[in-house]
């Protein structure tokens, strides 16, 4: 396909996503099935265009002063890809399979309009109803913070220290231009261009042998801040597919007891194969069966309970740009109840002197600091471990991290703009004793 034909396909897909209200991933998959003549490079390029439009969905329409799929694509090409009007005109030439030529109104918008006076929700590309929530956290910086959350994410990897080390994996993945991550001592980063194909990490020998896993650096840091140690009894209460479980296992060096469970047993399905591939032998996966509590035999014995809490996922907008446009206010209320419930489940599991690590991939205060304060209000036996103490696990990078991340009395907030990671909140609570 020609570059111009890819633009036409992207406009068609954006129009389908808008009118049929289907998730972008589903629309892209169905388009690929119906257009088998499109090669892998074409599909990657078209997907890149669609995702970038969803990242700049509001600002691109504002720039072009038009609410159409075509306008959004044109606006995105200017805002996200820095394409000038002359370059666009060469692609929008009306030839076979190419979009129709730029109109006078479109050319004028590209020449004279900007985001200078755009409201924060437009400049930051997020739903307007979220504006007061983001203002509570970021104040006047909310548009800049949200714009960074709309940027393209790199591919981050975590080296499994049970099987290898970062230097060895760096050499093995040199052909993918992997580099060390800024903060995590076990992290690698692969930068991806707008039209990049999936680098196929799952086919790499180091992945197959369990030496490396896909995990955002923010998620790696969240696991590190728990300070899980060899010999401890650690419970991963919302283990899901096991990303943080694997990181905790490596921190424990295979020593101690690691229990992984989740209320949704479907989420646990991949964890068994992942643990086996990673060489983890001290993990006990407890899958729920009916109404029986899989942790009924545990009471006040855990050194550490890790809660990777169900949340709105606002911190992962870089990787799920269409999720923010489908998010509704009711989702926040549901998640707040879920978080309070899982914190209540965790409290009696912790021994005296033990701790809870509360983690979300959200930037909203209601899910983060406010949730922690409410929990402490109900459970006075718990107190927040000072954030600067939790960050000490970064050793010589702790001071720089403290300057970059947003610190509150309850914990750390990482964001793409501040730390170059997905948005993560981490609070560690210690039980008196």
LUMRO-564977 format. One record per atom (N, C-alpha, C): x, y, z. Coordinates in steps of 0.1 Angstrom, whole numbers, padded with zeros to 4 digits, always signed. Example, Ala and Ser with C-alpha at 12.3 -4.5 7.8 and 13.67 -1.06 7.14 Angstrom:
! LUMRO-564977
+0132-0057+0078;+0123-0045+0078;+0132-0033+0078;+0128-0022+0071;+0137-0011+0071;+0129+0000+0079;
! end
This chain:
! LUMRO-564977
+0008-0012+0000;+0000+0000+0000;+0009+0013+0000;+0004+0023-0007;+0011+0035-0007;+0009+0043+0006;+0018+0052+0010;+0015+0060+0022;+0001+0067+0022;-0003+0072+0010;-0016+0078+0009;-0027+0069+0011;-0026+0056+0006;-0036+0046+0008;-0037+0042+0023;-0026+0043+0030;-0027+0040+0044;-0035+0050+0051;-0033+0063+0047;-0041+0074+0053;-0056+0072+0051;-0060+0068+0039;-0074+0065+0036;-0079+0054+0045;-0071+0044+0046;-0075+0032+0055;-0077+0037+0069;-0068+0045+0074;-0069+0050+0088;-0081+0058+0090;-0085+0067+0080;-0097+0075+0081;-0109+0066+0082;-0109+0056+0073;-0121+0046+0073;-0122+0039+0087;-0111+0035+0093;-0111+0029+0106;-0115+0038+0117;-0110+0050+0117;-0114+0060+0127;-0129+0062+0127;-0134+0063+0115;-0149+0065+0113;-0157+0054+0118;-0152+0041+0116;-0158+0029+0121;-0158+0029+0136;-0147+0032+0142;-0146+0032+0157;-0155+0042+0163;-0157+0054+0156;-0166+0064+0162;-0180+0060+0160;-0184+0056+0148;-0198+0053+0146;-0203+0040+0152;-0195+0030+0152;-0199+0017+0158;-0195+0015+0172;-0188+0025+0178;-0183+0025+0192;-0177+0011+0195;-0167+0007+0187;-0160-0005+0189;-0146-0002+0194;-0140-0011+0203;-0126-0008+0207;-0117-0008+0195;-0107+0000+0195;-0098+0002+0184;-0091-0011+0180;-0087-0019+0190;-0080-0032+0187;-0089-0041+0179;-0101-0041+0183;-0111-0050+0176;-0113-0045+0161;-0114-0032+0160;-0116-0027+0146;-0104-0029+0137;-0092-0028+0143;-0080-0030+0135;-0079-0045+0131;-0082-0054+0140;-0081-0068+0137;-0091-0072+0126;-0103-0067+0127;-0113-0070+0117;-0110-0064+0104;-0104-0052+0104;-0099-0046+0091;-0088-0055+0085;-0079-0059+0093;-0068-0068+0087;-0073-0081+0081;-0084-0087+0088;-0089-0099+0083;-0096-0097+0069;-0103-0085+0068;-0110-0082+0056;-0102-0077+0045;-0089-0073+0048;-0080-0067+0038;-0067-0075+0038;-0068-0088+0034;-0056-0096+0035;-0045-0092+0026;-0048-0084+0016;-0037-0079+0007;-0027-0070+0014;-0031-0064+0026;-0023-0055+0033;-0012-0063+0040;+0000-0060+0038;+0012-0067+0044;+0013-0063+0059;+0022-0069+0066;+0024-0066+0080;+0029-0052+0082;+0037-0047+0073;+0042-0033+0074;+0030-0023+0072;+0021-0026+0063;+0009-0018+0061;+0001-0018+0073;-0002-0030+0079;-0010-0031+0091;-0004-0023+0102;+0009-0024+0104;+0016-0017+0115;+0015-0002+0113;+0017+0003+0101;+0016+0017+0098;+0002+0022+0100;-0008+0015+0096;-0022+0020+0097;-0026+0020+0112;-0022+0009+0119;-0025+0009+0134;-0018+0021+0141;-0006+0024+0137;+0001+0035+0143;-0006+0048+0140;-0012+0050+0128;-0020+0062+0125;-0032+0062+0134;-0039+0051+0135;-0052+0051+0143;-0049+0054+0158;-0039+0047+0163;-0036+0049+0177;-0032+0064+0180;-0024+0069+0171;-0020+0083+0173;-0032+0093+0172;-0042+0090+0163;-0054+0098+0163;-0061+0097+0176;-0062+0086+0182;-0069+0084+0195;-0061+0091+0206;-0048+0091+0205;-0040+0099+0215;-0043+0114+0214;-0045+0119+0202;-0047+0133+0200;-0062+0136+0195;-0071+0128+0200;-0084+0128+0195;-0091+0142+0197;-0090+0148+0208;-0096+0161+0211;-0088+0172+0205;-0075+0173+0207;-0067+0184+0202;-0067+0185+0187;-0067+0173+0180;-0066+0173+0165;-0079+0179+0160;-0091+0176+0166;-0104+0181+0161;-0104+0196+0164;-0099+0201+0175;-0099+0215+0179;-0090+0222+0169;-0078+0217+0166;-0069+0224+0157;-0076+0226+0143;-0083+0216+0138;-0089+0217+0125;-0103+0223+0125;-0108+0226+0137;-0122+0231+0139;-0132+0223+0132;-0131+0210+0133;-0140+0201+0126;-0140+0188+0134;-0152+0181+0134;-0154+0169+0142;-0156+0157+0133;-0146+0154+0125;-0147+0143+0116;-0134+0134+0117;-0135+0122+0112;-0124+0113+0112;-0113+0119+0104;-0116+0124+0092;-0106+0130+0083;-0099+0142+0090;-0107+0151+0097;-0101+0162+0104;-0091+0158+0115;-0095+0148+0122;-0087+0143+0133;-0074+0137+0128;-0074+0130+0117;-0062+0125+0111;-0053+0136+0107;-0058+0146+0100;-0050+0157+0095;-0044+0165+0107;-0052+0167+0117;-0048+0174+0129;-0037+0166+0136;-0039+0153+0137;-0028+0145+0143;-0015+0145+0136;-0016+0145+0122;-0003+0146+0115;+0005+0158+0118;-0002+0169+0121;+0004+0181+0124;+0010+0181+0139;+0001+0177+0148;+0004+0178+0162;+0014+0167+0167;+0011+0155+0162;+0019+0143+0167;+0031+0140+0159;+0030+0142+0145;+0041+0138+0136;+0047+0150+0130;+0043+0162+0134;+0050+0175+0129;+0050+0176+0114;+0040+0171+0107;+0039+0172+0093;+0034+0185+0088;+0041+0192+0079;+0036+0205+0074;+0026+0203+0063;+0019+0214+0060;+0008+0214+0050;+0013+0210+0036;+0025+0214+0032;+0030+0210+0019;+0032+0195+0018;+0037+0189+0028;+0039+0174+0028;+0026+0167+0028;+0016+0172+0036;+0003+0166+0036;-0004+0167+0022;-0002+0179+0016;-0009+0181+0003;-0004+0171-0007;+0009+0167-0006;+0014+0157-0016;+0008+0143-0013;+0003+0140-0001;-0003+0128+0002;-0019+0128-0001;-0025+0140+0003;-0039+0142+0001;-0041+0148-0013;-0038+0139-0024;-0038+0145-0037;-0050+0140-0046;-0059+0131-0040;-0071+0127-0047;-0069+0116-0057;-0057+0111-0058;-0054+0100-0067;-0060+0087-0062;-0059+0077-0070;-0065+0064-0066;-0060+0059-0053;-0070+0056-0044;-0068+0052-0030;-0063+0062-0021;-0060+0074-0026;-0055+0085-0017;-0067+0094-0012;-0066+0100-0001;-0076+0109+0004;-0078+0121-0006;-0090+0127-0005;-0093+0139-0014;-0083+0150-0010;-0081+0159-0020;-0071+0171-0017;-0076+0179-0005;-0067+0185+0002;-0070+0194+0013;-0079+0206+0008;-0089+0209+0016;-0098+0220+0012;-0091+0233+0017;-0097+0244+0012;-0092+0257+0017;-0094+0259+0032;-0105+0254+0037;-0107+0255+0052;-0096+0247+0059;-0093+0235+0054;-0082+0227+0061;-0069+0233+0060;-0066+0239+0048;-0053+0246+0047;-0052+0258+0056;-0063+0265+0057;-0063+0277+0066;-0061+0273+0081;-0068+0262+0085;-0067+0257+0099;-0052+0253+0101;-0046+0246+0092;-0032+0242+0094;-0023+0254+0094;-0026+0265+0088;-0018+0277+0087;-0020+0286+0099;-0032+0287+0105;-0035+0297+0114;-0040+0293+0128;-0044+0280+0129;-0049+0276+0142;-0038+0269+0150;-0040+0270+0164;-0030+0263+0173;-0038+0259+0185;-0031+0253+0195;-0037+0249+0208;-0034+0260+0218;-0029+0271+0215;-0025+0281+0224;-0036+0285+0234;-0048+0287+0230;-0059+0290+0238;-0069+0279+0241;-0064+0267+0239;-0073+0255+0241;-0075+0252+0256;-0087+0248+0260;-0089+0244+0274;-0080+0232+0277;-0077+0230+0290;-0068+0220+0294;-0072+0206+0289;-0085+0203+0289;-0090+0190+0285;-0087+0188+0270;-0087+0199+0262;-0084+0197+0248;-0069+0196+0246;-0062+0205+0252;-0047+0205+0250;-0041+0192+0256;-0047+0186+0267;-0042+0174+0273;-0048+0162+0267;-0058+0163+0259;-0065+0152+0253;-0071+0142+0263;-0081+0147+0271;-0088+0138+0280;-0102+0142+0281;-0111+0134+0286;-0125+0137+0287;-0127+0149+0296;-0136+0158+0293;-0138+0170+0301;-0142+0167+0315;-0150+0157+0317;-0155+0154+0331;-0143+0150+0340;-0132+0147+0335;-0120+0143+0343;-0112+0156+0347;-0115+0167+0342;-0107+0179+0344;-0106+0182+0359;-0116+0183+0367;-0114+0186+0381;-0106+0175+0389;-0107+0163+0384;-0100+0152+0391;-0085+0154+0388;-0081+0157+0375;-0067+0159+0372;-0062+0172+0378;-0070+0182+0379;-0066+0195+0385;-0063+0193+0400;-0070+0184+0406;-0067+0181+0420;-0053+0176+0422;-0048+0169+0413;-0035+0162+0414;-0024+0171+0408;-0027+0177+0396;-0016+0184+0389;-0017+0199+0388;-0029+0204+0392;-0031+0219+0391;-0030+0224+0377;-0022+0235+0375;-0020+0241+0362;-0012+0232+0353;-0005+0222+0358;+0003+0213+0350;-0005+0202+0343;-0018+0202+0346;-0026+0190+0342;-0026+0188+0327;-0027+0199+0319;-0026+0197+0304;-0013+0191+0300;-0002+0196+0305;+0011+0190+0302;+0013+0176+0306;+0008+0173+0318;+0009+0159+0323;+0000+0150+0315;-0012+0154+0311;-0021+0145+0303;-0015+0144+0289;-0009+0154+0284;-0004+0153+0270;+0008+0143+0270;+0015+0143+0281;+0026+0132+0282;+0020+0118+0283;+0008+0117+0289;+0001+0105+0290;-0005+0100+0277;-0006+0110+0268;-0011+0107+0254;+0000+0103+0245;+0013+0104+0249;+0024+0101+0241;+0026+0086+0238;+0034+0083+0229;+0037+0069+0225;+0046+0063+0235;+0042+0051+0240;+0050+0044+0250;+0061+0035+0244;+0073+0034+0250;+0083+0025+0246;+0079+0011+0250;+0087+0001+0246;+0086-0013+0251;+0096-0015+0262;+0091-0017+0274;+0100-0019+0285;+0101-0034+0289;+0112-0038+0293;+0115-0052+0297;+0121-0053+0310;+0118-0064+0318;+0125-0066+0330;+0133-0079+0329;+0146-0078+0333;+0155-0089+0333;+0152-0098+0345;+0150-0111+0343;+0148-0120+0354;+0161-0124+0360;+0164-0119+0372;+0177-0121+0378;+0178-0136+0384;+0168-0143+0383;+0169-0158+0387;+0176-0165+0376;+0176-0159+0364;+0182-0167+0352;+0193-0159+0345;+0194-0146+0347;+0204-0139+0339;+0207-0126+0346;+0214-0117+0339;+0216-0103+0344;+0215-0093+0332;+0214-0081+0336;+0211-0071+0325;+0222-0070+0314;+0234-0071+0318;+0245-0070+0308;+0244-0081+0297;+0241-0093+0302;+0240-0104+0292;+0228-0102+0283;+0217-0098+0289;+0205-0096+0280;+0206-0085+0271;+0213-0074+0275;+0216-0063+0267;+0224-0067+0254;+0233-0076+0256;+0241-0081+0244;+0232-0089+0235;+0224-0097+0242;+0215-0106+0234;+0205-0099+0226;+0201-0087+0231;+0190-0079+0224;+0196-0067+0217;+0209-0067+0215;+0215-0055+0208;+0209-0052+0195;+0204-0063+0188;+0198-0061+0174;+0185-0053+0175;+0179-0053+0187;+0167-0045+0189;+0169-0031+0195;+0182-0028+0196;+0186-0015+0202;+0181-0013+0216;+0181-0023+0224;+0177-0022+0238;+0187-0014+0246;+0182-0006+0255;+0191+0002+0264;+0186+0001+0278;+0195+0004+0288;+0190+0003+0302;+0180+0014+0305;+0170+0011+0313;+0160+0021+0317;+0167+0030+0327;+0161+0042+0329;+0168+0052+0337;+0168+0049+0352;+0158+0042+0357;+0157+0040+0372;+0159+0025+0376;+0152+0016+0370;+0152+0002+0374;+0166-0005+0370;+0172-0011+0380;+0185-0018+0377;+0183-0030+0369;+0170-0035+0367;+0168-0047+0359;+0160-0044+0347;+0158-0031+0343;+0150-0027+0332;+0158-0025+0319;+0151-0028+0308;+0156-0025+0295;+0145-0018+0287;+0149-0009+0278;+0139-0001+0270;+0142-0002+0255;+0131-0004+0248;+0132-0004+0233;+0123+0007+0228;+0128+0017+0222;+0120+0028+0217;+0114+0024+0204;+0101+0027+0202;+0094+0023+0190;+0089+0035+0182;+0091+0035+0169;+0087+0046+0161;+0072+0044+0158;+0066+0055+0152;+0051+0055+0150;+0047+0043+0141;+0055+0039+0131;+0051+0028+0122;+0058+0015+0125;+0064+0014+0137;+0072+0002+0140;+0063-0010+0141;+0068-0021+0136;+0061-0034+0138;+0065-0039+0152;+0057-0048+0157;+0060-0055+0170;+0074-0062+0169;+0083-0058+0178;+0096-0064+0177;+0097-0079+0179;+0086-0085+0183;+0085-0100+0184;+0094-0105+0196;+0093-0099+0207;+0100-0103+0219;+0098-0117+0223;+0085-0121+0221;+0081-0135+0225;+0089-0146+0217;+0095-0142+0206;+0102-0152+0198;+0117-0151+0201;+0122-0142+0210;+0136-0141+0213;+0139-0153+0223;+0152-0158+0221;+0156-0169+0230;+0156-0166+0244;+0160-0153+0248;+0160-0150+0262;+0146-0149+0268;+0136-0146+0260;+0122-0146+0265;+0117-0160+0266;+0120-0168+0256;+0115-0182+0257;+0121-0190+0269;+0134-0186+0272;+0140-0193+0283;+0138-0186+0297;+0130-0175+0297;+0126-0169+0309;+0135-0159+0315;+0145-0154+0307;+0155-0145+0312;+0149-0130+0311;+0138-0128+0304;+0133-0115+0303;+0118-0115+0302;+0111-0105+0307;+0097-0104+0307;+0093-0089+0302;+0082-0088+0296;+0077-0075+0293;+0070-0068+0305;+0075-0057+0309;+0070-0050+0321;+0074-0035+0321;+0065-0026+0321;+0068-0012+0322;+0077-0009+0334;+0086+0001+0332;+0096+0004+0342;+0088+0009+0355;+0077+0016+0354;+0070+0020+0365;+0065+0008+0373;+0060-0002+0367;+0056-0014+0373;+0067-0021+0380;+0079-0021+0374;+0091-0027+0380;+0094-0019+0393;+0094-0006+0393;+0097+0002+0404;+0087+0000+0415;+0074-0002+0412;+0064-0004+0422;+0067-0017+0429;+0071-0027+0422;+0075-0040+0428;+0087-0038+0437;+0097-0030+0433;+0109-0028+0440;+0106-0021+0453;+0097-0011+0453;+0094-0003+0465;+0087-0012+0476;+0082-0024+0473;+0077-0032+0483;+0087-0038+0492;+0100-0038+0487;+0111-0043+0495;+0110-0057+0499;+0103-0066+0490;+0102-0080+0493;+0116-0086+0495;+0118-0094+0505;+0131-0100+0509;+0131-0115+0508;+0142-0121+0506;+0143-0136+0507;+0139-0141+0521;+0131-0151+0521;+0127-0157+0534;+0114-0152+0539;+0109-0142+0533;+0096-0136+0538;+0084-0144+0533;+0073-0142+0540;+0060-0147+0534;+0053-0135+0528;+0051-0137+0514;+0046-0126+0506;+0033-0130+0499;+0023-0122+0500;+0010-0125+0493;+0008-0115+0482;+0006-0119+0470;+0002-0111+0459;-0013-0112+0458;-0020-0103+0463;-0035-0104+0465;-0042-0102+0452;-0037-0094+0443;-0044-0092+0430;-0034-0095+0419;-0030-0108+0418;-0018-0112+0410;-0021-0111+0395;-0034-0113+0391;-0037-0112+0376;-0028-0122+0369;-0022-0117+0358;-0014-0126+0349;+0000-0128+0355;+0004-0121+0366;+0016-0125+0373;+0028-0116+0370;+0026-0104+0364;+0037-0095+0361;+0045-0092+0374;+0038-0087+0384;+0045-0083+0397;+0049-0095+0405;+0041-0106+0404;+0045-0118+0410;+0059-0123+0406;+0061-0122+0393;+0074-0127+0388;+0085-0117+0394;+0083-0104+0394;+0093-0095+0399;+0095-0097+0414;+0085-0100+0422;+0086-0103+0436;+0094-0116+0438;+0092-0126+0430;+0099-0139+0431;+0114-0136+0429;+0118-0128+0419;+0132-0125+0417;+0138-0118+0428;+0131-0108+0434;+0136-0101+0446;+0138-0111+0458;+0129-0121+0459;+0130-0130+0470;+0141-0141+0467;+0147-0141+0455;+0157-0150+0452;+0153-0165+0454;+0141-0168+0452;+0136-0181+0453;+0135-0186+0467;+0137-0178+0477;+0136-0182+0491;+0124-0175+0498;+0118-0183+0506;+0106-0178+0513;+0093-0184+0507;+0082-0178+0510;+0069-0183+0505;+0062-0172+0498;+0058-0174+0485;+0051-0164+0477;+0038-0170+0473;+0027-0164+0477;+0014-0168+0474;+0007-0158+0465;+0002-0163+0453;-0004-0155+0443;-0019-0159+0442;-0027-0149+0442;-0042-0152+0441;-0048-0140+0434;-0061-0142+0430;-0069-0131+0424;-0083-0135+0425;-0092-0125+0427;-0106-0128+0428;-0111-0133+0415;-0105-0129+0404;-0110-0133+0390;-0100-0144+0386;-0105-0156+0386;-0096-0167+0383;-0092-0167+0368;-0100-0161+0360;-0096-0160+0346;-0084-0152+0344;-0082-0142+0352;-0070-0134+0351;-0057-0142+0355;-0059-0152+0363;-0047-0160+0367;-0043-0170+0357;-0050-0173+0347;-0047-0183+0337;-0033-0184+0332;-0027-0172+0328;-0014-0173+0322;-0003-0174+0333;-0006-0173+0345;+0005-0172+0355;+0013-0185+0357;+0007-0196+0355;+0014-0209+0357;+0025-0211+0347;+0022-0208+0335;+0032-0210+0324;+0043-0200+0326;+0040-0188+0330;+0050-0177+0332;+0059-0180+0344;+0054-0185+0355;+0062-0189+0366;+0071-0200+0362;+0067-0210+0355;+0075-0221+0351;+0086-0216+0342;+0083-0208+0332;+0093-0203+0323;+0104-0194+0330;+0100-0187+0341;+0109-0179+0348;+0117-0186+0358;+0114-0199+0360;+0122-0207+0370;+0118-0204+0384;+0106-0200+0387;+0101-0197+0400;+0096-0210+0407;+0102-0214+0418;+0098-0226+0425;+0092-0224+0439;+0091-0212+0443;+0086-0209+0457;+0072-0202+0457;+0065-0203+0445;+0052-0197+0444;+0041-0207+0445;+0031-0203+0453;+0019-0211+0455;+0007-0203+0449;+0002-0208+0437;-0009-0201+0431;-0022-0206+0436;-0030-0198+0442;-0043-0202+0448;-0055-0196+0440;-0061-0205+0432;-0072-0201+0423;-0085-0203+0431;-0093-0192+0431;-0106-0193+0438;-0115-0204+0433;-0122-0211+0442;-0131-0221+0439;-0144-0219+0446;-0154-0214+0439;-0167-0211+0445;-0166-0199+0455;-0172-0201+0466;-0172-0190+0476;-0161-0192+0487;-0153-0203+0485;-0143-0206+0495;-0132-0196+0494;-0127-0190+0505;-0116-0181+0506;-0103-0188+0504;-0096-0186+0493;-0083-0193+0491;-0072-0190+0501;-0075-0179+0509;-0065-0175+0519;-0071-0178+0534;-0080-0186+0535;-0087-0189+0548;-0077-0194+0559;-0066-0200+0554;-0057-0206+0564;-0047-0195+0569;-0047-0183+0564;-0037-0173+0567;-0043-0162+0576;-0037-0160+0587;-0042-0149+0596;-0030-0143+0603;-0028-0130+0600;-0017-0122+0607;-0004-0129+0606;+0000-0135+0595;+0013-0141+0594;+0021-0136+0582;+0016-0128+0574;+0023-0123+0562;+0032-0112+0565;+0044-0113+0560;+0054-0101+0561;+0050-0090+0552;+0044-0094+0540;+0041-0084+0530;+0029-0089+0522;+0019-0080+0521;+0008-0082+0512;+0008-0071+0501;+0009-0076+0489;+0010-0066+0477;-0004-0065+0471;-0009-0053+0470;-0022-0051+0463;-0019-0043+0451;-0020-0050+0439;-0020-0043+0426;-0034-0040+0423;-0040-0029+0429;-0054-0027+0430;-0061-0025+0417;-0073-0030+0416;-0082-0027+0404;-0084-0012+0404;-0082-0006+0392;-0083+0009+0391;-0088+0013+0378;-0089+0026+0376;-0094+0031+0363;-0084+0030+0352;-0071+0028+0355;-0061+0026+0345;-0057+0039+0338;-0059+0051+0345;-0056+0063+0339;-0041+0065+0336;-0033+0058+0344;-0018+0058+0342;-0014+0051+0330;-0022+0042+0324;-0018+0034+0312;-0023+0040+0299;-0028+0052+0299;-0033+0058+0287;-0024+0058+0275;-0011+0058+0278;-0001+0057+0267;-0003+0044+0259;-0006+0034+0266;-0007+0020+0259;-0022+0017+0255;-0031+0024+0261;-0045+0022+0258;-0052+0035+0255;-0048+0042+0244;-0053+0055+0242;-0068+0056+0240;-0075+0045+0236;-0089+0046+0234;-0097+0044+0247;-0090+0038+0257;-0097+0035+0270;-0102+0048+0276;-0094+0059+0275;-0099+0071+0282;-0111+0077+0276;-0113+0075+0263;-0125+0081+0257;-0137+0072+0260;-0135+0059+0264;-0147+0051+0267;-0149+0051+0282;-0141+0057+0290;-0142+0058+0305;-0154+0067+0309;-0162+0062+0318;-0174+0070+0323;-0172+0072+0338;-0178+0082+0344;-0177+0085+0358;-0181+0074+0367;-0190+0066+0363;-0195+0054+0371;-0183+0044+0373;-0174+0044+0364;-0163+0034+0365;-0154+0037+0377;-0152+0050+0380;-0144+0055+0391;-0151+0050+0404;-0164+0052+0405;-0171+0048+0417;-0170+0033+0420;-0171+0025+0410;-0170+0011+0411;-0156+0007+0416;-0145+0013+0410;-0132+0010+0414;-0129+0014+0428;-0134+0025+0432;-0132+0030+0446;-0137+0019+0456;-0148+0014+0453;-0154+0003+0462;-0145-0009+0461;-0141-0013+0449;-0132-0025+0448;-0119-0023+0456;-0113-0011+0456;-0101-0009+0463;-0103-0009+0478;-0113-0003+0483;-0116-0004+0497;-0118-0018+0502;-0125-0026+0493;-0127-0040+0497;-0115-0048+0498;-0106-0046+0488;-0093-0054+0488;-0084-0050+0499;-0084-0037+0503;-0076-0033+0514;-0081-0039+0527;-0094-0040+0528;-0100-0047+0540;-0096-0062+0541;-0096-0068+0529;-0091-0082+0529;-0077-0084+0533;-0069-0074+0529;-0054-0075+0532;-0051-0073+0547;-0058-0064+0553;-0054-0060+0567;-0052-0072+0577;-0062-0081+0578;-0060-0092+0587;-0049-0102+0584;-0044-0102+0571;-0034-0111+0567;-0020-0107+0572;-0018-0094+0575;-0005-0089+0578;-0002-0091+0593;+0010-0096+0596;+0015-0098+0609;+0019-0085+0615;+0021-0084+0628;+0026-0072+0635;+0040-0069+0630;+0042-0057+0626;+0055-0053+0620;+0055-0055+0605;+0045-0062+0599;+0044-0065+0585;+0039-0053+0577;+0038-0054+0564;+0034-0042+0556;+0025-0046+0545;+0017-0036+0540;+0009-0037+0528;+0015-0027+0518;+0017-0032+0506;+0021-0023+0495;+0009-0021+0486;+0004-0009+0486;-0008-0005+0478;-0004+0001+0465;-0007-0004+0454;-0002+0000+0441;-0014+0002+0431;-0015+0013+0424;-0024+0015+0413;-0017+0020+0401;-0023+0017+0389;-0018+0023+0377;-0028+0035+0373;-0030+0043+0383;-0039+0055+0382;-0032+0067+0387;-0036+0079+0382;-0030+0091+0387;-0041+0099+0395;-0053+0093+0397;-0063+0101+0403;-0062+0100+0418;-0063+0111+0425;-0062+0112+0440;-0072+0103+0447;-0084+0102+0442;-0094+0094+0448;-0090+0080+0450;-0082+0075+0440;-0078+0061+0440;-0065+0059+0448;-0058+0070+0450;-0045+0069+0456;-0044+0074+0470;-0039+0086+0472;-0038+0092+0485;-0050+0091+0493;-0061+0095+0487;-0074+0095+0495;-0078+0081+0499;-0076+0071+0491;-0079+0058+0495;-0070+0053+0506;-0058+0057+0506;-0049+0053+0517;-0053+0060+0530;-0056+0073+0529;-0060+0080+0541;-0073+0074+0547;-0082+0070+0539;-0094+0064+0544;-0092+0051+0551;-0082+0043+0545;-0079+0030+0551;-0073+0032+0565;-0063+0041+0566;-0057+0044+0579;-0067+0049+0589;-0077+0057+0584;-0087+0061+0593;-0095+0050+0599;-0096+0039+0591;-0104+0027+0596;-0095+0018+0604;-0082+0018+0601;-0072+0009+0607;-0060+0017+0613;-0062+0022+0625;-0051+0030+0631;-0038+0023+0634;-0039+0009+0633;-0027+0001+0635;-0017+0002+0624;-0021+0008+0613;-0013+0009+0601;-0008+0024+0600;+0004+0026+0595;+0010+0039+0592;+0018+0039+0579;+0018+0050+0572;+0026+0050+0560;+0041+0050+0562;+0048+0042+0555;+0062+0042+0556;+0066+0054+0548;+0075+0063+0553;+0079+0075+0546;+0083+0072+0532;+0078+0079+0522;+0081+0076+0508;+0096+0076+0505;+0104+0086+0511;+0118+0086+0509;+0125+0073+0513;+0119+0067+0523;+0124+0054+0528;+0122+0043+0518;+0110+0043+0512;+0107+0032+0502;+0116+0034+0489;+0119+0047+0486;+0127+0049+0474;+0142+0046+0476;+0146+0044+0488;+0160+0041+0491;+0165+0028+0484;+0155+0020+0480;+0159+0007+0472;+0166+0011+0459;+0164+0023+0455;+0171+0027+0442;+0185+0032+0444;+0190+0031+0456;+0204+0034+0460;+0208+0048+0454;+0218+0048+0445;+0223+0061+0441;+0214+0069+0432;+0203+0063+0428;+0193+0070+0420;+0181+0076+0428;+0181+0073+0441;+0170+0076+0449;+0168+0092+0450;+0178+0099+0451;+0177+0114+0452;+0171+0119+0439;+0176+0115+0427;+0172+0120+0415;+0157+0116+0412;+0153+0104+0417;+0140+0099+0416;+0130+0108+0424;+0135+0111+0436;+0127+0120+0445;+0124+0134+0439;+0134+0139+0431;+0132+0151+0424;+0123+0150+0412;+0123+0139+0406;+0114+0137+0394;+0100+0133+0397;+0098+0124+0406;+0084+0119+0409;+0077+0129+0418;+0064+0127+0418;+0055+0135+0427;+0053+0128+0440;+0058+0134+0451;+0057+0128+0464;+0046+0134+0472;+0039+0126+0480;+0028+0130+0489;+0031+0124+0502;+0023+0128+0513;+0025+0121+0525;+0022+0106+0524;+0014+0102+0514;+0010+0088+0513;+0019+0079+0504;+0027+0086+0495;+0035+0077+0487;+0040+0085+0475;+0044+0077+0465;+0050+0082+0452;+0040+0081+0441;+0040+0091+0432;+0032+0091+0420;+0042+0093+0408;+0043+0083+0400;+0051+0083+0388;+0042+0087+0376;+0047+0094+0366;+0040+0098+0354;+0049+0098+0342;+0044+0097+0330;+0052+0098+0318;+0061+0111+0318;+0054+0122+0322;+0061+0135+0321;+0072+0136+0331;+0070+0130+0343;+0080+0132+0354;+0091+0121+0354;+0087+0109+0352;+0096+0097+0354;+0098+0089+0341;+0091+0093+0330;+0092+0085+0318;+0086+0071+0318;+0078+0069+0328;+0071+0056+0330;+0056+0057+0328;+0049+0046+0328;+0034+0048+0329;+0031+0054+0343;+0019+0058+0344;+0014+0064+0357;+0012+0053+0367;+0020+0054+0378;+0018+0044+0389;+0019+0052+0403;+0010+0047+0412;+0011+0052+0426;+0015+0041+0435;+0024+0043+0444;+0028+0033+0454;+0028+0039+0468;+0021+0031+0477;+0022+0035+0491;+0024+0022+0499;+0034+0023+0508;+0037+0012+0517;+0032+0015+0531;+0024+0006+0537;+0018+0008+0550;+0024-0003+0559;+0028+0002+0571;+0034-0008+0581;+0024-0010+0593;+0023-0022+0597;+0014-0025+0608;+0022-0024+0621;+0017-0017+0631;+0025-0014+0643;+0027-0028+0650;+0039-0028+0657;+0042-0040+0664;+0057-0041+0664;
! end
